[in-house]
Amino acid sequence: MRHLMSPLDFSVEELDKLLDLAEDIEADPKKYAHACDGKKLATLFYEPSTRTRLSHEAAMLNLGGSIMGFSSADSSSAAKGESVSDTIRTISCYADICAMRHPKEGAPMVACQHSSIPVINAGDGGHQHPTQTLTDLMTIRSLKGHLGNMTIGLCGDLKFGRTVHSLIHALVRYPGMKFVLISPEELRLPGYIRHDVLEKNQVPYEEVVRLEEAIPNLDLLYMTRVQKERFFNEEDYVRMKDFYILDAKKMKLAKDDMYVLHPLPRVNEISTEVDSDPRAAYFKQMQYGVYVRMALILTLLEIEV
């Protein structure tokens, strides 16, 4: 039995196979419409989510399975003090596979150690968000035709942004990658990722503050929001939240084939005027998220079609 805690749980070859499966699902969804008949997915979401929770649920429904779960800790026995390990033991009696989001880093890892069903980490604190990373990889490969040999700008909250952390871990395994880290000083990428992931793998990177300075050289721009829920006080959040706003004027500085990704939700960091730009790929990215999670469910349940 396998779980997905980190993008590194899959080798590059396994990731390619998973993305091939996701692309086949995109091309012929009817072929997979009953692949999970009789199977149940439990979504255990201890903090708010729209896209991640609903895309997991849509993925299982598209495969012919059914869903159960909760969308906040307040609506579960966690409100009574039940531990993650006891919750997953209980859920293992009801469901065949589970997706968990939790505000505490490492909570899904605790769950998988006590689970008798596959567990998918759907985001844990500021740590990892592997299913978003799978979505990002599929999006990049579909738009660019390949993974590797490109310069990617990561912009915004690089300190707490778990999507950024997971994406870096995954992409450093592909050749020819370069990262431009665009953030204010207070939201810089954590030192352990710079040293233990980028520098250890001899992946070139540079850190800049101004988006305008970086954007002309990028093959891909990954925007993130400043996450209010990760700040300890309102004053710091208000000071940081509008530090970067991508608008049509800045997009004129970019290459004709520089695509913009964003894990969403956005607040102010991408102006709605950018939505009509053909390089804006963040809503297409959400659709890819359903296909890749369908492929992941099939892979973890060891179902072949």
C-alpha positions, 0 to 999 in steps of 0.5 A, a space after each residue: 500500500 502506498 501513500 502520497 506525502 511528498 512529490 518525492 514519493 514518486 520517482 521521475 519515471 513514476 511521475 511521468 507514468 502518472 502524468 501519461 495516465 492523466 493525459 489519457 484520462 483527459 483525452 478519453 474520460 468515458 473510458 474511466 467512468 466506472 473504474 472506481 465503482 463501489 470505492 469510497 474516498 474520504 476527504 478529511 479537511 481540517 482547514 478551509 479549501 475549495 479547489 483541493 477538496 472539490 477536485 478530489 471529490 470530482 475526481 472520485 465521482 468522475 471515476 464512478 466512486 462515492 465520497 464522504 468526509 468533512 470540510 472543517 475541523 469544527 464539523 468533525 470529532 476533532 472539535 471534541 479532541 479526537 486525535 488524527 491517529 484515531 480519526 484515520 483508524 475510524 475512517 479506514 473502516 469506512 473508506 478505501 482511500 483518504 485525502 487529508 488537509 491539516 494546518 499542522 505540518 506532519 499530520 498526514 504523515 501521522 495519519 498514514 502511519 496508523 491507516 489501513 488505506 492509502 492517504 493523500 496529503 492534501 496540504 499540511 501547514 506551510 510544508 507540502 502540497 503534493 497534489 498541487 505539485 502534480 497538477 503544476 507538473 501536468 500543466 507545465 508539461 501540457 503547455 510547454 511540451 516538456 519538463 526541465 530546461 526552463 527558467 521559472 519565476 516563483 513570486 510572492 509568499 515563498 516563506 509559507 507557500 507550501 505549493 512553492 516548496 513542493 514544486 521546487 522539490 519536484 522540479 530540481 530532479 529535471 535537467 536544466 532548471 533555473 529558479 528566480 525567487 521573487 519576494 520581499 525580504 520578509 517572505 524569502 524562501 526558507 534557508 533549508 530549501 535554498 541550501 538543502 534542495 537548490 544548492 545541494 542539487 547544484 540548481 542555479 537560482 537568484 533572489 530579486 525583489 522587483 517582479 519587473 526586473 525578473 519577468 522578461 527572462 522567465 519561461 514561466 511565472 508562478 504567482 502566489 498569494 500572501 497567506 493571511 492565515 499564516 501570519 501572526 498579526 494583522 499588521 504584517 499581513 496588511 503591509 505585505 498583501 499587495 506587495 506584488 500585483 501582476 497586471 497587463 502592463 507587467 505582462 507586456 514585459 514578458 515573453 510571448 510564450 511565458 505562461 502564468 500559473 497560480 494555485 489559487 485562490 487569488 486575492 489581489 496579486 493577479 489583476 482580473 485584466 490578465 485573465 483574458 491574456 492567452 498566457 494566463 493558465 491558472 484556470 486551465 491549471 484547475 481543470 488539470 487538477 481533476 485529471 491528475 487526481 483521478 490518475 493518482 487515485 487509480 494509481 494508489 488503489 492499483 486499479 488498471 483500466 
